[in-house]
Amino acid sequence: MGFKPQSIVGANAGRSRSHNRQVVLEHVRAAGAMGRAEIARASGLSTQAVSNIIAELEADGLLREQGRRSAGRGFPAVQYALNPDGGFALGIEVRPDAVIAALLNLDGQTLFSDRVPLVDASPKAVIDHVLPLRDRAMAKTGIASDRLMGVGVVMPGPIGMPGLSAAGSELPDWHGGDPADWFSQALGVRVFVENDANAAAMAERIAGVAKDLNNYAFLYFGTGLGLGIVSGGRLERGAFGNAGEIGHVQVITPNGPAALEDIVSRLSVRRHLLKDGIDIASRDDLARLFEQGSRPLNDWLDAAVGPLSTAVQMIENLFDPESVILGGAMPDGILDHLIERIDLAEASVSNRPTRTAPRLQRGQLGRFGATLGGAALVINQSFTPQIAAE
């Protein structure tokens, strides 16, 4: 018997009213536009229940009519689609040297973005920068404050540093409290805090290559190497939000065991190039070196392919994703080069002839994926049903 994917269905009476709203929104989002009867068939809800929910969602500005479609006999059915301006989400990415903001509408379109440099990355200093960024975003777009659905704050992982030294963290001053509490008190709205790999993974679902995927893995090249896992449209976060810290997994190299991100990450390539007196200050510097055919960079790429191939095989067999996506702060040319050379093992559950998505592909959102992902977290939380189908 073949595997049956999880269905997105409505909850029974007495369970969650908000769940049924999410079910309707997710079906409409996935289809682009749907009629009442189509939604009822797909969700298992009654047509009357769907009609009531649609009326609520229209009143809230989240859905709008989008013409009619004939399905044979009878009067053409009214189609409903998301109202892109029915709500907005703000993404804030905190890096050691900068705070980046992006405001998205419900279609995942970026309406505002800005970046401010940081000299001090302490919680108070960061929040003092975030408030003016939020105010500029709302003022420049003319969006009323009550249309802001929430804020997604993105930080380098891991969160809480369990079993890992805080001295190695990019933001060591942030491990003494709950960032969600700090930001929600300062901003006065619902706040989600997530690591950069998870946020970038979710951004690809809202506005990138994973729009049609519900189960995928995202290998994120930040300073280190992270992994975002999306299952059934929801992030797999682990008990304390640190699932996917793949950069700390030990792999075997010619020089003995090493952490994966010591071989495959922006930090590792920078260390390698410094041995030849080459100091890269940005992603653009790395892209230029690749275009020039730098021998030291090619040596690093040659050494990275084997461990990265092992990591991809591990991800496939552990999580059975529809696709593994590579992205983040690494230049597109280098990611494409790695994708071409990675050995996709035959001994993998992902090696099947019936697949529709590529086993390995590059993300679409590049270096700002994590920032956009902060906002995508808010949108996805509003749309993705949280109660699994029985």
C-alpha positions as a printed NumPy array, in Angstrom:
array([[  0.   ,   0.   ,   0.   ],
       [  1.378,   3.432,  -0.983],
       [  1.85 ,   6.293,   1.431],
       [ -1.058,   8.707,   1.601],
       [  0.032,  12.32 ,   2.195],
       [ -1.505,  14.155,   5.128],
       [ -4.727,  15.869,   4.119],
       [ -5.642,  19.375,   5.188],
       [ -9.104,  18.872,   6.658],
       [-11.438,  20.763,   8.925],
       [-11.8  ,  19.995,  12.596],
       [-14.921,  18.597,  14.172],
       [-17.21 ,  20.913,  16.105],
       [-15.805,  21.612,  19.523],
       [-12.211,  21.575,  18.314],
       [-10.705,  24.75 ,  16.874],
       [-12.662,  27.445,  15.039],
       [ -9.408,  29.13 ,  14.11 ],
       [ -8.191,  25.809,  12.704],
       [-11.065,  25.74 ,  10.203],
       [-10.239,  29.292,   9.137],
       [ -6.647,  28.199,   8.566],
       [ -7.828,  25.183,   6.566],
       [ -9.826,  27.405,   4.221],
       [ -7.024,  29.948,   3.88 ],
       [ -4.426,  27.271,   3.134],
       [ -6.556,  25.602,   0.453],
       [ -7.205,  28.951,  -1.22 ],
       [ -3.526,  29.919,  -0.967],
       [ -2.396,  26.643,  -2.519],
       [ -4.946,  26.753,  -5.355],
       [ -4.774,  30.473,  -6.103],
       [ -8.566,  30.692,  -6.241],
       [-11.366,  28.304,  -5.25 ],
       [-15.141,  28.187,  -4.995],
       [-17.177,  27.218,  -1.924],
       [-18.015,  23.724,  -3.154],
       [-14.362,  22.992,  -4.054],
       [-13.215,  24.091,  -0.615],
       [-15.896,  21.968,   1.057],
       [-14.852,  18.858,  -0.895],
       [-11.147,  19.416,  -0.205],
       [-11.542,  20.187,   3.499],
       [-14.347,  17.842,   4.538],
       [-16.279,  20.803,   5.952],
       [-19.923,  21.345,   5.063],
       [-20.728,  23.887,   2.371],
       [-22.603,  25.946,   4.96 ],
       [-19.595,  25.937,   7.29 ],
       [-17.351,  27.025,   4.409],
       [-19.803,  29.801,   3.494],
       [-19.757,  31.078,   7.072],
       [-15.965,  31.01 ,   7.226],
       [-15.633,  32.771,   3.869],
       [-17.993,  35.494,   5.068],
       [-15.81 ,  35.989,   8.155],
       [-12.605,  36.034,   6.147],
       [-14.071,  38.539,   3.687],
       [-15.17 ,  40.76 ,   6.575],
       [-11.645,  40.546,   8.003],
       [-10.188,  41.504,   4.63 ],
       [ -8.276,  38.247,   4.149],
       [-10.289,  36.902,   1.188],
       [-11.873,  38.617,  -1.786],
       [-14.018,  37.547,  -4.74 ],
       [-12.07 ,  36.858,  -7.925],
       [-14.548,  36.269, -10.696],
       [-16.604,  33.198, -11.503],
       [-15.749,  29.851, -13.05 ],
       [-18.058,  27.489, -14.852],
       [-17.905,  23.853, -13.788],
       [-20.466,  22.503, -16.24 ],
       [-24.165,  22.892, -15.592],
       [-25.569,  25.604, -13.395],
       [-24.565,  29.148, -12.601],
       [-20.753,  29.741, -12.606],
       [-19.331,  29.513,  -9.093],
       [-17.837,  32.531,  -7.344],
       [-14.084,  32.123,  -6.876],
       [-12.267,  33.386,  -3.796],
       [ -8.625,  34.37 ,  -3.546],
       [ -6.334,  35.837,  -0.915],
       [ -6.481,  39.597,  -0.565],
       [ -2.778,  40.532,  -0.703],
       [ -3.435,  43.664,   1.33 ],
       [ -5.577,  41.939,   3.942],
       [ -2.662,  41.683,   6.344],
       [  1.043,  42.344,   6.6  ],
       [  4.   ,  40.8  ,   8.386],
       [  7.311,  42.304,   9.442],
       [ 10.532,  40.298,   9.403],
       [ 13.516,  41.396,  11.493],
       [ 16.885,  39.668,  11.121],
       [ 19.471,  40.29 ,  13.835],
       [ 23.067,  39.792,  12.725],
       [ 26.182,  40.599,  14.756],
       [ 26.867,  43.648,  12.572],
       [ 23.428,  44.693,  11.305],
       [ 19.642,  44.629,  11.71 ],
       [ 17.636,  44.008,   8.54 ],
       [ 13.897,  44.518,   8.129],
       [ 11.383,  43.461,   5.46 ],
       [  7.623,  44.016,   5.299],
       [  5.587,  41.488,   3.285],
       [  1.967,  41.321,   2.189],
       [ -0.026,  38.083,   2.116],
       [  1.257,  37.25 ,  -1.37 ],
       [  4.81 ,  37.3  ,  -0.054],
       [  5.658,  40.505,  -1.924],
       [  8.272,  42.71 ,  -0.291],
       [  6.825,  46.192,   0.235],
       [  9.652,  47.627,   2.325],
       [ 13.192,  46.657,   3.241],
       [ 16.   ,  48.402,   5.064],
       [ 19.291,  47.636,   6.781],
       [ 21.004,  49.471,   9.625],
       [ 24.559,  48.737,  10.796],
       [ 25.222,  47.654,  14.378],
       [ 28.145,  48.618,  16.531],
       [ 26.571,  47.114,  19.651],
       [ 24.587,  43.856,  19.225],
       [ 23.279,  43.718,  22.807],
       [ 19.513,  43.203,  23.27 ],
       [ 18.837,  46.815,  24.289],
       [ 20.852,  48.264,  21.401],
       [ 19.152,  45.996,  18.874],
       [ 15.653,  46.81 ,  20.112],
       [ 16.509,  50.512,  19.995],
       [ 17.184,  50.04 ,  16.264],
       [ 14.186,  47.798,  15.606],
       [ 11.552,  50.284,  16.795],
       [ 12.522,  53.017,  14.269],
       [ 12.744,  50.363,  11.532],
       [  9.192,  49.244,  12.315],
       [  7.958,  52.841,  12.305],
       [  9.652,  53.596,   8.954],
       [  8.149,  50.485,   7.399],
       [  4.619,  51.442,   8.437],
       [  5.047,  55.104,   7.491],
       [  6.543,  54.463,   4.028],
       [  3.879,  51.929,   3.079],
       [  0.977,  53.781,   4.716],
       [ -0.204,  50.6  ,   6.424],
       [ -2.379,  50.99 ,   9.506],
       [ -0.906,  49.449,  12.661],
       [ -3.923,  47.166,  13.142],
       [ -3.139,  45.437,   9.815],
       [  0.238,  44.225,  11.106],
       [ -0.345,  40.547,  11.877],
       [  2.895,  40.092,  13.78 ],
       [  6.672,  40.272,  13.704],
       [  9.091,  37.423,  13.025],
       [ 12.522,  37.915,  14.592],
       [ 15.381,  35.89 ,  13.127],
       [ 18.667,  35.205,  14.908],
       [ 21.638,  32.906,  14.337],
       [ 21.159,  29.506,  15.958],
       [ 21.378,  27.627,  18.155],
       [ 18.985,  29.149,  20.655],
       [ 19.795,  28.663,  24.344],
       [ 23.146,  26.967,  23.568],
       [ 22.382,  23.519,  25.084],
       [ 25.607,  21.504,  25.143],
       [ 27.327,  24.141,  22.999],
       [ 29.563,  26.92 ,  24.228],
       [ 28.011,  30.407,  24.247],
       [ 31.479,  31.716,  23.486],
       [ 31.088,  30.321,  19.987],
       [ 27.767,  32.034,  19.42 ],
       [ 27.434,  34.963,  17.029],
       [ 25.21 ,  36.728,  19.588],
       [ 26.476,  35.584,  23.017],
       [ 24.679,  38.385,  24.932],
       [ 21.278,  36.977,  23.941],
       [ 21.377,  33.725,  25.897],
       [ 20.309,  35.049,  29.287],
       [ 16.589,  35.505,  28.624],
       [ 13.706,  35.05 ,  26.214],
       [ 14.071,  37.228,  23.075],
       [ 10.365,  36.74 ,  22.247],
       [  9.414,  38.42 ,  25.53 ],
       [ 11.812,  41.297,  24.987],
       [ 10.576,  41.998,  21.463],
       [  6.86 ,  41.532,  22.167],
       [  7.034,  43.981,  25.085],
       [  8.864,  46.52 ,  22.935],
       [  6.726,  46.126,  19.797],
       [  3.324,  45.455,  21.369],
       [  2.395,  42.738,  18.844],
       [  2.64 ,  38.969,  18.461],
       [  6.297,  38.007,  17.992],
       [  7.841,  34.766,  16.71 ],
       [ 11.553,  34.144,  17.257],
       [ 13.317,  31.645,  15.029],
       [ 16.819,  30.719,  13.949],
       [ 17.986,  31.849,  10.526],
       [ 17.929,  28.416,   8.863],
       [ 14.308,  27.771,   9.861],
       [ 13.244,  31.249,   8.805],
       [ 14.918,  30.96 ,   5.397],
       [ 13.249,  27.569,   4.896],
       [  9.833,  29.087,   5.553],
       [ 10.528,  32.053,   3.261],
       [ 11.001,  29.648,   0.35 ],
       [  7.522,  28.245,   1.044],
       [  5.882,  31.666,   0.983],
       [  7.817,  33.349,  -1.826],
       [ 10.409,  30.954,  -3.257],
       [ 10.988,  27.543,  -4.828],
       [  9.053,  25.619,  -2.15 ],
       [  5.652,  27.193,  -2.881],
       [  4.293,  23.846,  -4.042],
       [  6.097,  21.729,  -1.445],
       [  4.872,  20.662,   1.988],
       [  7.833,  18.516,   3.038],
       [ 11.369,  19.692,   2.312],
       [ 14.751,  20.412,   3.895],
       [ 16.703,  23.65 ,   3.556],
       [ 20.493,  23.67 ,   4.006],
       [ 21.296,  27.221,   5.058],
       [ 24.737,  28.74 ,   4.518],
       [ 25.113,  31.485,   7.097],
       [ 28.356,  32.016,   8.932],
       [ 28.016,  28.337,   9.816],
       [ 25.706,  25.685,   8.354],
       [ 22.116,  25.155,   9.478],
       [ 19.159,  23.026,   8.449],
       [ 15.5  ,  23.992,   8.301],
       [ 13.042,  21.09 ,   8.148],
       [  9.456,  21.625,   6.956],
       [  6.996,  18.754,   7.404],
       [  3.332,  19.054,   6.503],
       [  3.867,  22.779,   5.94 ],
       [  5.121,  23.263,   9.5  ],
       [  8.607,  23.701,  10.873],
       [ 10.092,  20.845,  12.833],
       [ 11.608,  22.837,  15.679],
       [ 12.517,  20.235,  18.282],
       [ 11.898,  20.506,  22.019],
       [ 13.726,  23.824,  22.426],
       [ 13.777,  25.222,  18.891],
       [ 17.164,  23.78 ,  17.934],
       [ 16.29 ,  20.959,  15.525],
       [ 18.489,  21.053,  12.446],
       [ 21.857,  22.068,  13.944],
       [ 23.527,  19.944,  11.288],
       [ 26.681,  22.061,  11.26 ],
       [ 27.72 ,  20.462,  14.554],
       [ 27.407,  16.889,  13.236],
       [ 30.782,  15.134,  13.086],
       [ 31.972,  13.835,   9.712],
       [ 35.08 ,  11.91 ,   8.733],
       [ 37.75 ,  13.772,   6.738],
       [ 41.275,  12.807,   5.593],
       [ 42.509,  14.696,   8.661],
       [ 40.139,  12.915,  11.054],
       [ 36.695,  13.76 ,  12.499],
       [ 35.48 ,  17.364,  12.171],
       [ 32.268,  19.322,  12.53 ],
       [ 30.497,  19.645,   9.186],
       [ 30.456,  23.449,   9.309],
       [ 34.233,  23.456,   9.831],
       [ 34.435,  22.098,   6.271],
       [ 31.286,  23.46 ,   4.6  ],
       [ 30.358,  27.042,   5.543],
       [ 31.275,  30.646,   4.823],
       [ 33.441,  30.649,   7.936],
       [ 35.333,  27.581,   6.731],
       [ 35.941,  28.992,   3.245],
       [ 37.172,  32.26 ,   4.725],
       [ 39.627,  30.407,   6.981],
       [ 40.821,  28.34 ,   4.04 ],
       [ 41.397,  31.391,   1.83 ],
       [ 43.253,  33.236,   4.588],
       [ 45.934,  30.535,   4.422],
       [ 46.704,  31.883,   0.936],
       [ 46.554,  35.499,   2.05 ],
       [ 43.057,  36.065,   0.598],
       [ 40.649,  37.889,   2.907],
       [ 37.004,  38.024,   1.816],
       [ 34.805,  40.677,   3.38 ],
       [ 31.51 ,  39.918,   1.651],
       [ 29.468,  37.524,  -0.419],
       [ 30.317,  39.615,  -3.481],
       [ 34.051,  39.104,  -2.853],
       [ 33.461,  35.362,  -2.806],
       [ 31.408,  35.533,  -6.008],
       [ 34.211,  37.404,  -7.786],
       [ 36.777,  34.832,  -6.699],
       [ 34.587,  32.047,  -8.072],
       [ 34.126,  33.845, -11.403],
       [ 37.901,  34.339, -11.617],
       [ 38.485,  30.621, -11.099],
       [ 40.48 ,  31.082,  -7.882],
       [ 42.582,  27.949,  -7.265],
       [ 42.392,  28.175,  -3.433],
       [ 38.595,  28.503,  -3.663],
       [ 38.391,  25.536,  -6.046],
       [ 40.477,  23.505,  -3.589],
       [ 37.954,  24.33 ,  -0.849],
       [ 35.058,  23.337,  -3.119],
       [ 36.754,  20.022,  -3.911],
       [ 37.122,  19.292,  -0.193],
       [ 33.544,  20.353,   0.602],
       [ 31.732,  18.166,  -1.933],
       [ 32.267,  14.825,  -0.174],
       [ 31.07 ,  15.838,   3.315],
       [ 28.174,  17.774,   1.784],
       [ 27.14 ,  14.708,  -0.236],
       [ 27.123,  12.686,   2.997],
       [ 24.994,  15.357,   4.674],
       [ 22.44 ,  15.359,   1.848],
       [ 22.151,  11.544,   1.955],
       [ 21.675,  11.726,   5.732],
       [ 18.946,  14.379,   5.387],
       [ 17.127,  12.386,   2.701],
       [ 17.075,   9.148,   4.67 ],
       [ 16.197,  10.773,   7.995],
       [ 13.417,  13.088,   6.797],
       [ 12.231,  11.759,   3.401],
       [ 11.83 ,  15.274,   1.937],
       [ 10.299,  16.106,  -1.425],
       [ 13.439,  18.126,  -2.097],
       [ 16.621,  19.373,  -0.426],
       [ 17.185,  23.082,  -1.044],
       [ 20.525,  24.889,  -0.718],
       [ 20.568,  28.611,  -0.006],
       [ 21.583,  31.468,   2.23 ],
       [ 24.556,  33.793,   2.109],
       [ 26.671,  31.737,  -0.311],
       [ 26.852,  33.105,  -3.909],
       [ 24.491,  31.495,  -6.406],
       [ 27.363,  30.387,  -8.645],
       [ 28.994,  28.432,  -5.826],
       [ 25.699,  26.847,  -4.795],
       [ 25.027,  25.804,  -8.411],
       [ 28.545,  24.362,  -8.624],
       [ 28.026,  22.331,  -5.445],
       [ 24.615,  21.105,  -6.602],
       [ 26.125,  19.88 ,  -9.877],
       [ 28.91 ,  17.992,  -8.092],
       [ 27.129,  16.57 ,  -5.047],
       [ 26.847,  12.796,  -5.304],
       [ 23.16 ,  11.914,  -4.915],
       [ 23.393,   8.429,  -3.49 ],
       [ 21.444,   5.544,  -4.966],
       [ 20.965,   4.206,  -1.427],
       [ 18.413,   6.858,  -0.522],
       [ 14.661,   6.893,  -0.018],
       [ 14.65 ,   9.955,  -2.291],
       [ 15.971,   7.93 ,  -5.219],
       [ 12.664,   7.051,  -6.843],
       [ 11.493,   7.45 , -10.446],
       [  8.068,   8.874,  -9.57 ],
       [  9.353,  12.049,  -7.931],
       [  8.094,  15.398,  -9.276],
       [ 10.504,  17.815,  -7.534],
       [ 14.285,  17.719,  -7.996],
       [ 16.157,  15.956,  -5.228],
       [ 18.488,  18.929,  -4.904],
       [ 17.937,  22.547,  -5.936],
       [ 18.983,  26.099,  -5.149],
       [ 16.758,  28.44 ,  -3.191],
       [ 15.378,  31.539,  -4.868],
       [ 15.686,  34.191,  -2.161],
       [ 19.439,  34.438,  -1.65 ],
       [ 21.11 ,  36.363,   1.145],
       [ 17.904,  38.008,   2.391],
       [ 15.983,  34.756,   2.699],
       [ 16.223,  34.715,   6.494],
       [ 14.918,  38.29 ,   6.784],
       [ 11.987,  37.512,   4.501],
       [ 11.551,  34.313,   6.473],
       [ 10.841,  36.27 ,   9.625],
       [  7.769,  37.742,   7.975],
       [  6.949,  34.405,   6.328],
       [  6.756,  32.801,   9.78 ],
       [  3.919,  35.138,  10.7  ],
       [  2.038,  34.498,   7.444],
       [  2.506,  30.737,   7.624],
       [  1.324,  30.626,  11.239],
       [ -1.868,  32.363,  10.146],
       [ -2.488,  30.022,   7.21 ],
       [ -1.161,  26.584,   8.111],
       [ -3.525,  24.382,  10.147],
       [ -1.972,  23.312,  13.451],
       [ -4.225,  20.278,  14.045],
       [ -3.184,  17.223,  12.041],
       [ -5.761,  15.27 ,  10.117],
       [ -6.918,  12.063,  11.773]])
